[in-house]
Amino acid sequence: MLFSIIIPVYNRPQELDELLACVSQQTYTNYEVLIIEDGSVDKADLIAEKYAKSFPINYFFKENGGQGFARNYAFERAKGDFFVILDSDALIEPSYLAEVKKGIEHQQLDLFGGPDKDHKSFTATQKAISFAMTSLFTTGGIRGKAKNVGGQFHPRSFNMGISRKVWEATKGFVITRMGEDIEFSIRCISLGFKSGLIPEAFIYHKRRTSFKQFYKQIHFFGRARINISRFYPSELKWVHFFPACYFIYFWNTIILNILVPPIGNLLFIGLSIYWLAIFIDALKQTKSLFVSLLGLVAANIQLLAYGQGFIEESLKKITNTSQE
Protein backbone atom coordinates (compact mmCIF):
# COMPACT_ATOMS: atom_id res chain seq x y z
CA MET A 1 0.00 0.00 0.00
CA LEU A 2 1.62 3.24 -1.19
CA PHE A 3 0.61 6.42 0.62
CA SER A 4 0.84 9.85 -0.96
CA ILE A 5 1.10 12.38 1.89
CA ILE A 6 -0.29 15.70 0.66
CA ILE A 7 0.57 18.91 2.49
CA PRO A 8 -0.63 22.31 1.25
CA VAL A 9 1.44 25.11 2.74
CA TYR A 10 1.03 28.87 2.84
CA ASN A 11 3.78 30.98 4.40
CA ARG A 12 4.65 28.34 7.03
CA PRO A 13 8.10 26.91 6.26
CA GLN A 14 9.07 26.39 9.91
CA GLU A 15 5.92 24.43 10.69
CA LEU A 16 6.42 22.34 7.56
CA ASP A 17 9.97 21.56 8.69
CA GLU A 18 8.66 20.20 11.99
CA LEU A 19 6.02 18.08 10.25
CA LEU A 20 8.48 16.64 7.73
CA ALA A 21 10.82 15.73 10.59
CA CYS A 22 7.95 13.63 11.97
CA VAL A 23 7.28 12.11 8.55
CA SER A 24 10.91 11.03 8.29
CA GLN A 25 10.49 8.93 11.46
CA GLN A 26 7.59 6.80 10.21
CA THR A 27 7.81 3.08 10.93
CA TYR A 28 5.80 2.35 7.78
CA THR A 29 7.99 3.61 4.96
CA ASN A 30 6.13 2.99 1.71
CA TYR A 31 5.11 6.59 1.04
CA GLU A 32 5.80 9.71 -0.96
CA VAL A 33 5.27 13.34 0.03
CA LEU A 34 3.81 16.12 -2.10
CA ILE A 35 4.26 19.70 -0.92
CA ILE A 36 1.97 22.24 -2.62
CA GLU A 37 3.14 25.82 -2.04
CA ASP A 38 -0.06 27.80 -2.53
CA GLY A 39 1.33 31.15 -3.64
CA SER A 40 3.42 31.78 -0.52
CA VAL A 41 5.77 34.72 -0.17
CA ASP A 42 7.75 32.94 2.54
CA LYS A 43 8.51 29.82 0.54
CA ALA A 44 9.33 26.33 1.81
CA ASP A 45 11.36 25.06 -1.16
CA LEU A 46 14.56 24.83 0.86
CA ILE A 47 12.71 22.89 3.57
CA ALA A 48 11.54 20.35 0.99
CA GLU A 49 15.05 20.09 -0.41
CA LYS A 50 16.37 19.39 3.08
CA TYR A 51 14.43 16.10 3.20
CA ALA A 52 15.03 15.02 -0.41
CA LYS A 53 17.47 12.30 0.64
CA SER A 54 15.27 11.00 3.48
CA PHE A 55 12.18 10.00 1.49
CA PRO A 56 10.55 10.62 -1.93
CA ILE A 57 9.37 14.22 -1.91
CA ASN A 58 7.98 16.48 -4.62
CA TYR A 59 7.67 20.24 -4.21
CA PHE A 60 5.27 22.29 -6.35
CA PHE A 61 4.61 26.01 -6.42
CA LYS A 62 1.31 27.37 -7.75
CA GLU A 63 -0.62 30.62 -7.64
CA ASN A 64 -2.75 31.04 -4.54
CA GLY A 65 -6.10 29.35 -4.96
CA GLY A 66 -6.92 28.09 -1.48
CA GLN A 67 -6.25 24.81 0.27
CA GLY A 68 -8.97 22.82 -1.48
CA PHE A 69 -7.64 23.41 -4.97
CA ALA A 70 -4.06 22.98 -3.75
CA ARG A 71 -5.02 19.47 -2.66
CA ASN A 72 -6.62 18.81 -6.05
CA TYR A 73 -3.34 19.88 -7.66
CA ALA A 74 -1.58 17.23 -5.59
CA PHE A 75 -4.19 14.53 -6.29
CA GLU A 76 -3.53 14.91 -10.02
CA ARG A 77 0.18 14.21 -9.47
CA ALA A 78 0.08 11.64 -6.67
CA LYS A 79 1.08 8.03 -7.30
CA GLY A 80 -0.33 6.42 -4.17
CA ASP A 81 -3.11 3.94 -3.59
CA PHE A 82 -4.29 6.22 -0.78
CA PHE A 83 -3.88 9.97 -0.31
CA VAL A 84 -3.24 11.24 3.23
CA ILE A 85 -3.99 14.94 3.69
CA LEU A 86 -2.35 16.83 6.54
CA ASP A 87 -2.28 20.50 7.51
CA SER A 88 1.21 21.97 7.72
CA ASP A 89 0.69 22.88 11.40
CA ALA A 90 0.48 19.22 12.47
CA LEU A 91 2.84 16.82 14.22
CA ILE A 92 2.51 13.04 13.97
CA GLU A 93 3.83 10.06 15.88
CA PRO A 94 6.22 7.55 14.18
CA SER A 95 3.38 5.00 14.15
CA TYR A 96 0.93 7.29 12.34
CA LEU A 97 1.03 5.70 8.87
CA ALA A 98 1.14 2.20 10.33
CA GLU A 99 -2.06 2.96 12.26
CA VAL A 100 -3.68 4.43 9.13
CA LYS A 101 -2.84 1.26 7.19
CA LYS A 102 -4.20 -0.94 9.98
CA GLY A 103 -7.41 1.08 10.20
CA ILE A 104 -8.00 1.02 6.44
CA GLU A 105 -7.55 -2.74 6.28
CA HIS A 106 -9.59 -3.49 9.39
CA GLN A 107 -12.55 -1.25 8.52
CA GLN A 108 -12.24 -1.48 4.70
CA LEU A 109 -12.28 2.30 4.35
CA ASP A 110 -12.13 4.58 1.33
CA LEU A 111 -12.56 7.78 3.32
CA PHE A 112 -11.03 8.21 6.76
CA GLY A 113 -9.67 10.58 9.34
CA GLY A 114 -8.25 10.79 12.83
CA PRO A 115 -8.67 13.01 15.88
CA ASP A 116 -6.36 15.73 17.12
CA LYS A 117 -4.63 16.25 20.46
CA ASP A 118 -2.36 18.78 22.09
CA HIS A 119 1.38 18.17 22.43
CA LYS A 120 3.56 18.72 25.48
CA SER A 121 5.55 21.31 23.51
CA PHE A 122 2.47 23.49 22.89
CA THR A 123 2.15 26.84 24.62
CA ALA A 124 -0.54 27.31 27.26
CA THR A 125 -2.62 29.23 24.72
CA GLN A 126 -2.32 26.44 22.14
CA LYS A 127 -3.34 23.86 24.76
CA ALA A 128 -6.32 26.01 25.72
CA ILE A 129 -7.38 26.33 22.08
CA SER A 130 -6.95 22.58 21.60
CA PHE A 131 -9.24 22.00 24.58
CA ALA A 132 -11.89 24.35 23.18
CA MET A 133 -11.78 22.55 19.84
CA THR A 134 -12.18 19.08 21.34
CA SER A 135 -14.53 19.60 24.29
CA LEU A 136 -18.14 18.46 24.07
CA PHE A 137 -19.14 21.57 26.03
CA THR A 138 -18.23 23.73 23.03
CA THR A 139 -19.55 21.29 20.37
CA GLY A 140 -15.92 20.83 19.31
CA GLY A 141 -16.01 17.29 20.65
CA ILE A 142 -18.25 16.07 17.84
CA ARG A 143 -15.31 16.50 15.44
CA GLY A 144 -13.50 13.47 16.86
CA LYS A 145 -16.44 11.11 17.17
CA ALA A 146 -17.01 8.03 15.04
CA LYS A 147 -20.23 9.47 13.65
CA ASN A 148 -21.26 12.99 12.80
CA VAL A 149 -24.54 14.23 14.27
CA GLY A 150 -27.21 12.35 12.34
CA GLY A 151 -24.89 10.38 10.07
CA GLN A 152 -21.48 8.92 9.28
CA PHE A 153 -18.09 10.29 10.26
CA HIS A 154 -17.08 13.36 8.26
CA PRO A 155 -13.27 13.59 8.13
CA ARG A 156 -11.73 17.06 8.39
CA SER A 157 -8.86 18.12 6.18
CA PHE A 158 -6.33 18.67 8.96
CA ASN A 159 -6.17 14.84 9.22
CA MET A 160 -7.96 13.16 6.33
CA GLY A 161 -7.40 10.39 3.82
CA ILE A 162 -9.04 9.03 0.68
CA SER A 163 -8.48 6.10 -1.65
CA ARG A 164 -7.50 6.65 -5.26
CA LYS A 165 -10.98 5.37 -6.18
CA VAL A 166 -12.52 8.31 -4.30
CA TRP A 167 -10.37 10.78 -6.22
CA GLU A 168 -11.25 9.18 -9.55
CA ALA A 169 -14.98 9.29 -8.75
CA THR A 170 -15.13 12.79 -7.28
CA LYS A 171 -12.21 14.68 -8.87
CA GLY A 172 -11.59 16.22 -5.47
CA PHE A 173 -12.80 19.45 -3.94
CA VAL A 174 -15.36 21.63 -5.71
CA ILE A 175 -14.88 24.60 -3.38
CA THR A 176 -11.58 25.70 -1.94
CA ARG A 177 -12.61 27.38 1.33
CA MET A 178 -15.75 27.83 3.44
CA GLY A 179 -16.14 24.22 4.59
CA GLU A 180 -14.64 22.51 1.56
CA ASP A 181 -13.64 19.42 3.55
CA ILE A 182 -17.11 18.82 4.99
CA GLU A 183 -18.74 19.27 1.58
CA PHE A 184 -16.23 16.80 0.17
CA SER A 185 -16.88 14.24 2.92
CA ILE A 186 -20.65 14.45 2.46
CA ARG A 187 -20.30 14.03 -1.31
CA CYS A 188 -18.01 11.01 -0.94
CA ILE A 189 -20.43 9.31 1.45
CA SER A 190 -23.37 10.08 -0.85
CA LEU A 191 -21.53 8.16 -3.61
CA GLY A 192 -21.40 5.06 -1.42
CA PHE A 193 -17.82 5.24 -0.16
CA LYS A 194 -17.33 3.96 3.37
CA SER A 195 -16.09 6.52 5.88
CA GLY A 196 -14.60 5.85 9.30
CA LEU A 197 -12.64 7.30 12.18
CA ILE A 198 -9.25 5.76 12.96
CA PRO A 199 -8.76 6.80 16.62
CA GLU A 200 -5.13 5.67 16.78
CA ALA A 201 -4.20 7.82 13.75
CA PHE A 202 -4.25 11.08 15.70
CA ILE A 203 -2.23 14.22 15.09
CA TYR A 204 -0.99 17.00 17.35
CA HIS A 205 -2.68 20.05 15.84
CA LYS A 206 -1.04 23.36 16.68
CA ARG A 207 -3.92 25.48 15.39
CA ARG A 208 -3.51 29.20 16.09
CA THR A 209 -0.94 30.72 18.43
CA SER A 210 -3.04 33.67 19.64
CA PHE A 211 -6.64 34.22 20.62
CA LYS A 212 -6.97 36.93 17.95
CA GLN A 213 -5.98 34.47 15.21
CA PHE A 214 -8.24 31.84 16.77
CA TYR A 215 -11.23 34.21 16.70
CA LYS A 216 -10.73 34.97 12.99
CA GLN A 217 -10.43 31.26 12.15
CA ILE A 218 -13.53 30.19 14.10
CA HIS A 219 -15.58 33.11 12.78
CA PHE A 220 -14.80 31.72 9.32
CA PHE A 221 -15.85 28.22 10.46
CA GLY A 222 -19.25 29.59 11.51
CA ARG A 223 -19.73 31.12 8.08
CA ALA A 224 -18.56 27.88 6.45
CA ARG A 225 -21.27 25.84 8.16
CA ILE A 226 -23.94 27.95 6.46
CA ASN A 227 -22.07 27.73 3.17
CA ILE A 228 -22.24 23.92 3.38
CA SER A 229 -26.02 24.17 3.84
CA ARG A 230 -26.19 25.80 0.41
CA PHE A 231 -25.04 22.46 -1.02
CA TYR A 232 -26.71 20.14 1.50
CA PRO A 233 -29.57 21.83 3.42
CA SER A 234 -30.32 18.66 5.40
CA GLU A 235 -26.81 18.68 6.88
CA LEU A 236 -27.60 21.74 9.00
CA LYS A 237 -28.30 20.05 12.35
CA TRP A 238 -29.61 21.39 15.64
CA VAL A 239 -26.17 21.26 17.25
CA HIS A 240 -24.83 23.75 14.70
CA PHE A 241 -27.23 26.40 16.03
CA PHE A 242 -25.90 26.16 19.59
CA PRO A 243 -23.05 28.72 19.22
CA ALA A 244 -25.47 31.20 17.63
CA CYS A 245 -27.86 30.72 20.56
CA TYR A 246 -24.96 31.19 22.96
CA PHE A 247 -23.92 34.38 21.14
CA ILE A 248 -27.42 35.82 21.54
CA TYR A 249 -27.72 34.70 25.17
CA PHE A 250 -24.28 36.08 26.08
CA TRP A 251 -24.85 39.55 24.67
CA ASN A 252 -28.40 39.75 26.02
CA THR A 253 -26.95 38.98 29.45
CA ILE A 254 -24.44 41.83 29.12
CA ILE A 255 -27.02 44.32 27.85
CA LEU A 256 -29.71 43.38 30.37
CA ASN A 257 -27.21 43.61 33.24
CA ILE A 258 -26.86 47.26 32.28
CA LEU A 259 -30.48 48.05 31.41
CA VAL A 260 -32.51 45.64 33.57
CA PRO A 261 -30.17 44.25 36.27
CA PRO A 262 -32.61 41.78 37.89
CA ILE A 263 -33.18 39.96 34.60
CA GLY A 264 -29.55 40.31 33.61
CA ASN A 265 -28.39 38.81 36.91
CA LEU A 266 -30.74 35.87 36.43
CA LEU A 267 -29.30 35.19 32.98
CA PHE A 268 -25.80 35.50 34.40
CA ILE A 269 -26.47 32.64 36.79
CA GLY A 270 -27.06 30.39 33.78
CA LEU A 271 -23.82 31.57 32.18
CA SER A 272 -21.91 30.99 35.41
CA ILE A 273 -23.13 27.39 35.72
CA TYR A 274 -22.13 26.69 32.11
CA TRP A 275 -18.70 28.30 32.59
CA LEU A 276 -18.14 26.20 35.70
CA ALA A 277 -18.89 23.03 33.71
CA ILE A 278 -16.41 24.10 31.01
CA PHE A 279 -13.74 24.91 33.61
CA ILE A 280 -14.14 21.55 35.37
CA ASP A 281 -13.92 19.75 32.02
CA ALA A 282 -10.78 21.73 31.14
CA LEU A 283 -9.22 20.89 34.52
CA LYS A 284 -9.89 17.19 33.98
CA GLN A 285 -8.34 17.25 30.53
CA THR A 286 -5.38 19.60 30.98
CA LYS A 287 -4.50 19.02 34.68
CA SER A 288 -3.47 22.67 34.83
CA LEU A 289 -5.26 25.52 36.60
CA PHE A 290 -3.71 28.15 34.32
CA VAL A 291 -4.49 26.29 31.09
CA SER A 292 -8.02 25.61 32.36
CA LEU A 293 -8.61 29.33 32.89
CA LEU A 294 -7.29 30.02 29.40
CA GLY A 295 -9.45 27.15 28.19
CA LEU A 296 -12.53 28.96 29.53
CA VAL A 297 -11.48 32.04 27.56
CA ALA A 298 -10.84 29.93 24.44
CA ALA A 299 -14.22 28.21 24.78
CA ASN A 300 -15.99 31.56 24.90
CA ILE A 301 -14.06 32.78 21.88
CA GLN A 302 -14.93 29.60 20.00
CA LEU A 303 -18.64 29.86 20.75
CA LEU A 304 -18.94 33.60 20.18
CA ALA A 305 -16.84 33.69 17.02
CA TYR A 306 -18.60 30.68 15.48
CA GLY A 307 -21.99 32.04 16.51
CA GLN A 308 -21.29 35.45 15.03
CA GLY A 309 -20.04 33.98 11.75
CA PHE A 310 -23.01 31.60 11.62
CA ILE A 311 -25.51 34.45 12.09
CA GLU A 312 -23.77 36.77 9.62
CA GLU A 313 -23.63 34.17 6.86
CA SER A 314 -27.22 33.11 7.58
CA LEU A 315 -28.34 36.68 6.91
CA LYS A 316 -26.32 36.72 3.69
CA LYS A 317 -27.90 33.45 2.63
CA ILE A 318 -31.39 34.80 3.31
CA THR A 319 -30.70 37.98 1.35
CA ASN A 320 -28.54 36.26 -1.30
CA THR A 321 -25.62 38.59 -0.65
CA SER A 322 -22.86 36.09 0.20
CA GLN A 323 -19.53 37.26 -1.16
CA GLU A 324 -17.94 33.79 -1.40
Summary of the structure (lengths in Angstrom):
residues: 324
radius of gyration: 20.3
end to end distance: 38.3
largest distance: 69.0
contacts: 1119
relative contact order: 0.13
helix: 54%
strand: 14%
